[in-house]
Amino acid sequence: MVSFITNLINGLSLGSIYAIIAIGYTMVYGIAKMLNFAHGDIIMVGAYIAFTVITTLSLPVGLGILFAVGGCLLFGIAIEKIAYKPLRKAGSPLAVLITAIGVSYFLENMALLIFGSDPKIFSSVVPFQTVAAGPFVIPGTTLISIVVSLILVTALQLFINKTKPGQAMLAVSQDRDAASLMGISVNGTISLTFAIGSAMAGVAGVLLCSAYPSLSPYTGAMPGIKAFVAAVLGGIGSIPGAMIGGLVLGIIEILARTYISSQLSDAIVFSVLIIVLLVKPTGLMGKVIQEKV
């Protein structure tokens, strides 16, 4: 029983990281109606920035996290302006997909040129290793990942529901043309969305590499894909859905890895996407949108 609960907690930790990444997917889709498949590589960029600041430059951990978040935020804005903004009027899903793949390869190859292909050992940013709770010994990274994800989701929900930029995001997600007529800057709102999602990817990159301390140019690829599955599971376009989808997927992966097979765990995770698309395409908390003819 203790072993099962420990695995459950580890699943919540991994799921929390997936949730933070999935929120970036779901925000961009909900507002810009685009799937940014290069989002996973922003995780890698954030982790490398933190690694450089903390390990190479020997600066404080807090500065490393701050630079990682700020750097990813700027990368997100730049990617949106350079790569995605010209495609919004075209509205071609294929063009968006090809562009996302191109951006992903660019970021990975840039990391290869700068840092090389050898994996780096990433030092955990969590100041304590474990926390004792009765018969359970919880790793510090596990506890921090869960707490940070809850704080970020709560803060993001308050930002969207209680601030003018957040209300502008809601308006643009509902009707872009009507929002523009109301004086809302659609381009600015979409750029802000990319910035917030990318900043959260930076946080996810630091947490991911703290929990699994190996960093390479391909670190963000698989977690990014799994986070997309989590976004679909929760209902893409729904921030609470992304949170729930991430947690559920993390638990499924850890339990599958422990009790079924570590080699089949990824296949089981991706089978969740197929099942969701067949049974409930809108996801757990997605809404069915009825189009007027």
N, C-alpha and C positions, 0 to 999 in steps of 0.2 A: 504493500500500500504506500509506504514511504517513497519507494522507487517510482511508482506511478505518479504521485503528486510532484516529485522532483522533476520528472520529465514534463509534466503539465506546466510547471513554472518555467522551465527552459523553453517550452513551446510558446508561452506567452511572451517571453523575452524576444525570441526570434520573430514572432508575429508582430510585436510592437515596432520592430525595425521595418518589416514589410509594410505595416500600416502607414508609417511616416512617408515611405517612398510612394505607396499607392495614392496617398492624398495628392501628391504632385500630378500623377496621371489624371486623377478624377477631377481636379480643379481645372486643368488645361482643357480637358474634354468638355466639361460642363460649361465653360465660358467661351473658349475659342473653337469648340467642336473639332479639335484635332487630337490625335494620339501621338504624343512626343516619345517615340521609342528610343530616342537618345537619352532619355531621362536617367537610365541606369548608369550611364557613363559619367553623369554629373556626380554620382556617388563617389566614383573613383577619383574624380578631380578634387573633390572636397577632402578625401582621405589623404591624397598626395600633398595637398596644401598644408594640412595639419601635420603630416609627417615631416615635411620640410621645415616648418616653423619650430616644431617641438624637438625633433631629433637632430636635424642638420644644423639649424641655427641656435639650438639650445635655449630657446625662449620659453616663457611660462606656458603651461597647458592652456590656460584661459585665453591667451593670445592666439594659440594654435587653433582653438575652436572658433574664435571670433574671425580670424582670417579665412578659415575654411568656409564658414557661413557666408561671409562677405564676398569671397571669391566666387563661390557658386552662384550667389545672387547676381553678380555682374556677368558671369558666363550665361546664365539663364536669359538675361535681358539681351545680351549680344546675339545669342542663338536665335531668339525670337525675331529680333530686328533684321538680321542678315539672312537667315534661312527660311523662317516660317511666314513672316509678314508678306513677302511677295506672293505667297501661295494662297492667302486667305480669299482673295477675290476669285481665283481660279476654281477653288473648291474641289480639287481633284484628290480623292483619297490616295490614289496611286502615286501622285506627285509628292504628297506629304510623306508617304511611306518611304519612297526612294530618298527623299531629302533627309529623313530621320536616320536612315541607314548610313547615308553619306556623312552626316554629322557624327554619328557613333564611331565610324571608322576613323574620322579625322581626330577625334579626341583620343582614341586608343593609340593611334600611331604617333600622335604628339607625345603621349606619355612614354611610349617606347623609345622615342628619340631622346627625350630628356632624362628618363630614369633607367632605361634599359629593361630587358625582359626578366631579369632575376627578381624573384619576390623579395620584398622588404619586410623586416620584422617590425610590426607596428606596436609601440608601447601603449598600453591601456591608459586612457585619460581619467579613469575612475580612481580616486585616491585610496579606496579601501578594497581589499580583495574579496572578502566574504562577510556575510551577515548571518548570525545565528538566530534562528527562530524555532525554539523548541527542538524537535528532532531533525529539523531541516537546516542545512547550511546552504545559503543562497549566495551565489557569486555576485560581487558588487556590480558587474556589468549588467547582469540580469535585472537587478532591482532598479538601476538607473535607467535602463532602456524602457522599462514599463512606466516608470514615473514620468520620464521626459515625454514619452508618446502621449500620455494622458494630459499633461500640461499643454503640449502643442496643439492637440485637437481641441481642447477646451478654449484656449486662447484664440484659435482660428475661428471657431464658431462664434465667439463673442465679437471678434473683429468683423466678421461678415454680417452679423445681425445688428450690431450696435454702432457701426461707424459709416460715414458717408462713402468711403472707398469700397467698403464691404457691400453696402447697398447698391453701389454702381455695378459691382460684380454680379449681384443677383439680377439686376435689370438687364445687363448684357446677356446673361445666360438665358433669360426668358425671351427677349426680342431685341436683337442688336439694332435694327433700324429704328424702333421706337425709342430705345435708349439714346440713340444719337440725336433724335428730334427733341429729347428732353434736355439736351445740353451735356450729356455724358460723353467723355472722350473714350470711344471704343478702343482705339489703339493704345491709349495710356492704360486702360483697365486691363487689357490683355497682357501688356508688358508687365504690369504689376502682378498678374496671376503667375506668369512664368517666373518672375523674380521670387515670389513667395514659395512656389513649388520647388525651385532650385535651391533656395536657402534651406528648406527642410531636407532636401536630398543631401546637402552638406552635413547636416546634423546626423542623418542616417549613416553616411559614410564613416564618420568618426565612431559612432556606436558600433557599427558592423565590424570595423577593424579592431576595435577594442575587445569585442567578444571573440572574434576569430582573427588573431593577430598576424595575418599574412596579406600583404598588399602587392598587387601587380596591375598592369594596365587593363586586365580583364576582370578585375575584382567586382565591378558593378554590373557586369553583363547578366549573369544568372539571377542575382537578387532583383535586378530590374524587371526581368521577365516574370519572375514569380510574383513580384508586387503588382504587375499588370493583371495576373490571374486573380490576385486578392481584390483588386479594384472591380473586376468583372463579377467576382463572387459577391461582393458587398452591394453592387449596383453602381456602375460607373456614372459619375456625376454627383454621387452622394458622399459627403465627407464622413458622416457617421458610418455609412456603409463601408467605406474604405477601411476605417478603423476596425470594424467587426470582421470584415473579410480578411484583413491582415492577421488578426489574432487567431481566427479559425484556421487559416492556412498554415500558420506557424505551428500550431498544436498538431495538425494533421501530419506535417512533415516530420516533427520530432518523434511522434508516436510511431509513424511508419518506419522511420530510421531505426528505432529501438526494438520494436516488436515484430516487424515484418522483414525488412531488408534495407540496409543502407544503400545498396545499389539500385533498388527499386523505388526509393523514396521520391526521387524527382519525377519518375513516371507516374506515381500515385498523385503527386501534386498537380501535374498537368492534366491528369484524367479528371480532376475536379472541374477544370475549365470546360471540358467536353460535356460533363454531366450537367453543369449549370446552364450551358447554352442550349442543351436539349430539354431540360426540365423547366427552368425559369430564366429565360434569356435576359430579363431585366435585373437579375440578381436579387439578393435578399432584401435590399431596401430601395431598389430602383423603381421608378414610376413608369407606368405605361403612358406614352404620349400619343394622344389621338389627334391626327392631323385632319384639319377641315378641308373638304374638297370644294 
